[in-house]
Amino acid sequence: MDQECYKYSIHEKFHPISAWGYIGYQILFSLPILGLILMIFFACSNENINRRNYARANLILIVISAIFTVVAFIFLVGSAIV
């Protein structure tokens, strides 16, 4: 029996990002000011869903890290005063 191959076309905004694409975005997001600006831009963009979700995940990690750093600083400074 002959198997037919179907080629499905996906909308441009659902195209997956390659592993090298994720590495490139991580390097781009690690730039001090420009990376943060682009991360916010990509998180609000609707052009590619995968890139948007990756940027949002990075922003969430930054917020969690900032909260953890502030809490740790408060505990360290509070214990040093006592």
VENRAHU-V473940 format. One record per pair of residues at least 24 apart in sequence whose ideal C-beta (glycine too) atoms are under 10 Angstrom apart, sorted by sequence separation. I is the first residue (numbers start at 1). GAP is how many residues later the second one is. If there is no record, write none. Layout:
# VENRAHU-V473940
i: {I;I}
gap: {GAP;GAP}
This chain:
# VENRAHU-V473940
i: {25;29;25;29;36;21;28;22;26;30;21;22;25;29;21;25;29;17;13;16;17;22;26;13;15;16;17;21;25;29;13;14;15;16;17;12;13;14;15;12;13;14;15;17;13;17;11;13;13}
gap: {25;25;26;26;26;27;27;28;28;28;29;29;29;29;30;30;30;31;32;32;32;32;32;33;33;33;33;33;33;33;34;34;34;34;34;35;35;35;35;36;36;36;36;36;37;37;38;38;39}
